[in-house]
Amino acid sequence: QVQLVESGGGLVQAGNSLRLSCAASGRTFSIGRTGWFRQAPGKEREYVAAINWSGGNTYYADSVKGRFTISRDNAKNTVYLQMNSLKPEDTAVYYCAASRFASGLYDYWGQGTQVTVSS
């Protein structure tokens, strides 16, 4: 079992930056991929970015490509999401998730951290 805890959310003005952190604990050796998702009020959850735990390959949704950067520190069991040039449309609860090796499904989820971008 893996536990995930997000932090770093807050209220910022459009154009500013935030960095989210996701600390993993438990059976972290079983993690194959870690991703970030977000859910805005009245909207369904959407994929934001992902990174392979070992290889470091990264993937981004078109809506954040060029503005967001996902990275990880395996020694600290932590994944980060650097968010630059934030827009009001980025306002959402951001969730960290992890999948097991050779799986495309995200089995582990954090509780989320609120990001609010004012216009």
Secondary structure, 3 states (H helix, E strand, C coil): CEEEEEECCEEEECCCCEEEEEEEEECHHHEEEEEEEEECCCCCCEEEEEEECCCCCEEECCCCCCCEEEEEEHHHCEEEEEECCCCHHHCEEEEEEEEECCCCCCCEECCCEEEEEEC
